[in-house]
Amino acid sequence: MNLRVETRNPREDVAVIALSGEADVYTSPRIKQEIVDLLNNGTHKLIVDLTGVEYLDSTGLGVLIGGLKRARERDGDLKLICDNVRILRIFEITGLTKIFDIYRSESDALEKL
């Protein structure tokens, strides 16, 4: 399966990157490039919407961690939206729930930026 990446700006200073499909070793470079491009173009507050993600591997996790680090280096942030129990479990098992702010909806994530 492929990965679909759609980016939109619900506010001038925020970008939401909606992912659907599989975030794995083959598709993660596309996610990384989208994050890097947004940060380089001055958008430092990012929300990655994982509600449409069916599969997430360690490469995908690494890209998200790298994106969070890059955003924070620019005094920004990267928050996640996820309501998929299987994907949330990956964050719990890896301890990444301590690093990422994970919300159930876009409105909740936007409130915290």
C-alpha positions in Angstrom: 0.0 0.0 0.0 1.1 3.6 -0.6 1.1 6.6 1.6 -1.0 9.7 0.9 0.2 13.0 2.3 -2.1 16.0 2.4 -1.0 19.3 4.0 -3.2 22.2 4.9 -3.1 25.3 7.1 -6.0 25.6 9.5 -4.2 28.7 10.9 -1.5 30.9 9.3 1.1 29.6 11.7 0.2 25.9 11.8 0.3 23.1 9.2 -1.6 19.9 9.5 0.0 16.9 7.7 -2.7 14.3 7.2 -1.3 10.8 6.5 -3.2 7.8 5.2 -1.9 4.4 4.3 1.4 2.9 5.5 4.2 4.9 7.1 7.2 2.6 6.6 10.7 2.3 5.3 9.5 2.9 1.8 7.2 5.9 2.4 8.9 7.6 5.4 11.2 9.7 3.2 8.2 11.5 1.8 6.9 12.3 5.3 10.4 13.6 6.3 10.6 15.8 3.2 7.2 17.3 3.9 8.2 18.1 7.5 11.6 19.6 6.5 10.0 21.7 3.7 7.4 23.1 6.1 10.0 23.9 8.7 12.4 25.5 6.1 9.5 27.6 4.8 8.8 29.1 8.3 6.0 26.9 9.6 7.3 25.7 12.9 4.0 24.4 14.5 3.1 21.1 13.0 0.4 18.6 13.6 0.7 15.1 12.1 -2.6 13.5 11.7 -2.2 9.7 11.9 -5.9 8.8 11.9 -5.6 7.4 8.4 -2.4 5.4 9.0 -2.9 1.7 9.0 0.7 0.7 9.6 3.7 2.4 11.2 7.1 1.0 11.5 10.3 2.1 13.3 11.4 4.2 10.3 8.1 6.1 10.5 8.6 6.6 14.2 12.1 7.8 13.6 10.9 10.4 11.1 8.4 11.7 13.6 11.0 11.9 16.3 13.3 13.8 13.9 10.5 16.1 13.0 9.8 16.9 16.6 13.5 17.6 17.3 13.8 19.9 14.2 10.6 21.8 15.1 11.7 22.3 18.7 15.1 23.6 17.5 13.2 26.3 15.7 11.1 27.1 18.8 8.2 25.2 17.3 6.4 21.9 18.1 5.1 18.8 16.5 1.9 17.2 17.9 0.1 14.1 16.8 -3.5 13.1 16.2 -4.2 9.4 16.6 -7.3 7.5 17.5 -6.2 4.1 16.2 -5.7 1.8 19.1 -3.0 -0.3 17.3 -1.0 2.7 16.4 -1.3 4.2 19.9 -0.1 1.0 21.3 3.2 1.4 19.3 3.7 4.7 21.0 3.0 3.3 24.4 5.3 0.2 24.0 8.2 2.4 22.8 7.7 5.0 25.5 7.1 7.7 23.0 3.9 8.8 24.7 6.3 10.6 27.1 7.8 12.5 24.2 4.9 13.3 22.0 1.7 15.1 22.8 -1.0 12.9 21.2 -4.6 14.0 20.7 -7.8 12.4 19.6 -8.9 15.3 17.4 -7.5 18.2 15.4 -9.4 20.7 17.5 -7.8 19.4 20.7 -4.3 19.6 19.1 -4.9 23.1 17.8 -6.0 24.3 21.2 -2.6 23.3 22.6 -0.4 25.0 20.0 
